[in-house]
C-alpha cells in the first residue's frame, strides 16, 4: 500500500528518534535540518522517549504528525535493515534513511529516500526530490513492497540444512 498524500494534514517537518549520535547521523541531521525543520526525540537528545512502554510517548503516534522521518541505519551491511524504514512508512511518513544500496532488493527504492546515494555530494541534492511536486507524487504512489513476501525460499533453505545434518 502506498503512502498516499503524506504531506496532507501533516506539519511538513521531519522527526528523528536516536539513542546515540555517531557519524554519519550528525552529518545527516545537519543535511536535513538545513533544508527543513527537524525535531529530535530520544535518549540522544532530552531522553523524553526511552521506550514506548515507560515513557507514555509512542513513536508511531508522534510520526503521524510528520511528513518525513530521518531514520538512518546504525551500520551499512548488505541485507541489514532494521525496523526504521518500516515504522516510518507504516506511520505515513516518508522515510529518509541511510542504508546499504542493496535495500532496493527488499524494499521499493521509489518509496523512500536513501541519503547514502548523496554521500559523495556532501548530502546535497536530495532535497530537490521533495521540492518537486511530480517527485512527491511518485513517492506518494509507491508501495514499500513490490511483491508479496514468501517464506518458501527460507523453508527450502532450512530443509537443505536439515538434510545435510542427517
WOSUL-V801951 format. One record per residue. N is the residue number from 1. RES is the residue in one small letter. PSI is psi in radians with two decimals (NA if undefined). OMEGA is omega in degrees with one decimal (* if undefined). Layout:
# WOSUL-V801951
n: <N,N>
res: <RES,RES>
psi: <PSI,PSI>
omega: <OMEGA,OMEGA>
This chain:
# WOSUL-V801951
n: <1,2,3,4,5,6,7,8,9,10,11,12,13,14,15,16,17,18,19,20,21,22,23,24,25,26,27,28,29,30,31,32,33,34,35,36,37,38,39,40,41,42,43,44,45,46,47,48,49,50,51,52,53,54,55,56,57,58,59,60,61,62,63,64,65,66,67,68,69,70,71,72,73,74,75,76,77,78,79,80,81,82,83,84,85,86,87,88,89,90,91,92,93,94,95,96,97,98,99,100,101,102,103,104,105,106,107,108,109,110,111,112,113,114,115,116,117,118,119,120,121,122,123,124,125,126,127,128,129,130,131,132,133,134,135,136,137,138,139,140,141,142,143,144,145,146,147,148,149,150,151,152,153,154,155,156,157,158,159,160,161,162,163,164,165,166>
res: <x,x,x,x,x,x,x,x,x,x,x,x,x,x,x,x,x,x,x,x,x,x,x,x,x,x,x,x,x,x,x,x,x,x,x,x,x,x,x,x,x,x,x,x,x,x,x,x,x,x,x,x,x,x,x,x,x,x,x,x,x,x,x,x,x,x,x,x,x,x,x,x,x,x,x,x,x,x,x,x,x,x,x,x,x,x,x,x,x,x,x,x,x,x,x,x,x,x,x,x,x,x,x,x,x,x,x,x,x,x,x,x,x,x,x,x,x,x,x,x,x,x,x,x,x,x,x,x,x,x,x,x,x,x,x,x,x,x,x,x,x,x,x,x,x,x,x,x,x,x,x,x,x,x,x,x,x,x,x,x,x,x,x,x,x,x>
psi: <2.29,2.91,-0.60,-2.71,1.34,-0.35,-0.41,2.40,0.39,2.89,-0.02,-0.15,-3.08,2.41,2.56,2.36,1.91,2.45,-0.38,2.77,1.56,2.83,2.50,0.11,-0.71,-0.81,-0.67,-0.72,-0.73,-0.74,-0.74,-0.80,-0.33,-0.18,-0.28,2.93,2.29,2.02,2.32,2.52,2.70,3.05,-0.48,-0.26,-1.67,-0.07,0.17,-0.44,1.73,-0.92,2.79,-0.51,-0.70,-0.40,-0.39,-0.09,2.27,2.23,-0.77,-0.58,-0.76,-0.77,-0.48,-0.26,-0.26,2.55,-0.49,2.68,2.01,1.93,1.14,2.59,2.79,-0.54,2.80,1.92,2.34,2.21,-0.05,1.81,2.14,-2.82,-0.17,-0.94,-0.72,-0.79,-0.77,-0.85,-0.78,-0.50,-0.05,0.22,2.50,2.08,2.27,1.80,3.13,1.74,2.77,2.51,-0.32,-0.05,-0.47,-0.24,-0.49,-0.54,2.65,1.98,-0.16,-0.03,0.06,2.93,2.26,1.87,-0.26,-0.57,-0.30,0.11,-0.74,-0.26,0.30,0.54,0.63,2.59,-0.43,-0.55,-0.32,-0.58,-0.64,-0.11,-0.11,2.03,-0.67,-0.72,-0.71,-0.74,-0.61,-0.73,-0.74,-0.51,-0.02,2.29,2.62,-0.64,2.38,-0.17,2.77,2.20,2.61,2.48,-0.01,-0.86,-0.68,-0.77,-0.79,-0.68,-0.80,-0.70,-0.74,-0.71,-0.79,-0.69,-0.69,-0.63,-0.33,NA>
omega: <179.1,177.7,-172.8,-176.4,-174.1,177.9,-177.2,177.0,176.3,-173.8,176.9,-178.7,-179.0,176.7,174.9,178.7,-176.5,171.9,179.2,178.8,171.4,175.9,10.0,-176.1,-179.6,178.7,178.7,177.5,178.4,-179.8,-178.7,-176.2,177.0,-176.5,178.5,177.6,178.8,175.4,-174.3,-178.7,172.0,-176.3,-179.8,-176.7,-178.4,178.9,-175.5,177.7,176.3,170.5,-171.0,-176.9,-175.5,-173.8,-174.5,176.7,-177.7,-176.5,-177.2,177.7,178.7,-178.2,180.0,177.5,-171.3,175.4,-174.2,174.9,173.2,-172.5,-179.6,173.5,179.6,-176.7,177.0,174.2,178.0,178.9,-179.9,178.7,-177.3,-177.2,-167.6,-179.8,179.9,179.9,179.4,-177.6,-179.8,179.0,178.4,176.5,177.2,178.0,170.6,-170.9,171.6,-173.0,176.1,-176.1,178.0,177.7,178.3,175.7,-177.3,-177.9,179.4,-177.9,176.6,-175.9,-179.8,174.6,176.1,-177.4,175.1,178.7,-176.9,-177.4,-178.0,178.8,-178.4,-178.5,175.9,174.3,-177.7,-176.6,175.2,-178.7,-177.3,175.4,179.0,-175.8,180.0,177.6,178.4,178.5,177.0,176.1,-177.4,-176.2,-177.4,174.2,179.2,177.9,-179.8,175.8,179.9,179.7,179.8,175.2,-178.4,179.2,177.8,178.7,179.7,178.4,179.6,177.6,179.2,178.4,179.9,179.2,179.5,-177.2,-178.1,*>
